[in-house]
Amino acid sequence: ADTSFSPSNVKVHFAGYDNDERAIFRACASSFAGYLVGSTLKAKIMQVMHDRDGEPHLMVVSTLFGELSDAAVFNLCMFSFVLPWEVIAGTVITYGLAKVLYEVVMYPVTRGIIKKVKALPEI
């Protein structure tokens, strides 16, 4: 059997599912689990930083841990015993860092929207 990794082998590995519904369920459950763990960890870290320093000025720290844990849980749940472990590890790091980069880039936009919404008169 060919044990090397290539995109064409992924289809062979996923063919191990009895049907597409099982793969879809695994993807949804993995995504939800990653979201819960990542969001909870990010919120907890921000709360600790806020309690300690008054303002969570190191937002990137909570984002880094939250997004990397989200990526780790998702990829481990979704791809364990489907893809090689080194591919999963690489995906966790790449996917997690890409999400952190996106958050950092979008933060000024988010901050601007929050300021504008706060400036609106109350209804």
Secondary structure in CASP SS format (residue, H / E / C, confidence):
PFRMAT SS
TARGET T0000
AUTHOR 0000-0000-0000
METHOD secondary structure of the structure
MODEL  1
A C 1.00
D C 1.00
T C 1.00
S C 1.00
F C 1.00
S C 1.00
P H 1.00
S H 1.00
N H 1.00
V H 1.00
K H 1.00
V H 1.00
H H 1.00
F H 1.00
A C 1.00
G C 1.00
Y C 1.00
D C 1.00
N C 1.00
D H 1.00
E H 1.00
R H 1.00
A H 1.00
I H 1.00
F H 1.00
R H 1.00
A H 1.00
C H 1.00
A H 1.00
S H 1.00
S H 1.00
F H 1.00
A H 1.00
G H 1.00
Y H 1.00
L H 1.00
V H 1.00
G H 1.00
S H 1.00
T H 1.00
L H 1.00
K H 1.00
A H 1.00
K H 1.00
I H 1.00
M H 1.00
Q H 1.00
V H 1.00
M H 1.00
H H 1.00
D H 1.00
R H 1.00
D H 1.00
G C 1.00
E C 1.00
P C 1.00
H C 1.00
L C 1.00
M H 1.00
V H 1.00
V H 1.00
S H 1.00
T H 1.00
L H 1.00
F H 1.00
G H 1.00
E H 1.00
L H 1.00
S H 1.00
D H 1.00
A H 1.00
A H 1.00
V H 1.00
F H 1.00
N H 1.00
L H 1.00
C H 1.00
M H 1.00
F H 1.00
S C 1.00
F C 1.00
V C 1.00
L C 1.00
P C 1.00
W H 1.00
E H 1.00
V H 1.00
I H 1.00
A H 1.00
G H 1.00
T H 1.00
V H 1.00
I H 1.00
T H 1.00
Y H 1.00
G H 1.00
L H 1.00
A H 1.00
K H 1.00
V H 1.00
L H 1.00
Y H 1.00
E H 1.00
V H 1.00
V H 1.00
M H 1.00
Y H 1.00
P H 1.00
V H 1.00
T H 1.00
R H 1.00
G H 1.00
I H 1.00
I H 1.00
K H 1.00
K H 1.00
V H 1.00
K H 1.00
A H 1.00
L C 1.00
P C 1.00
E C 1.00
I C 1.00
END
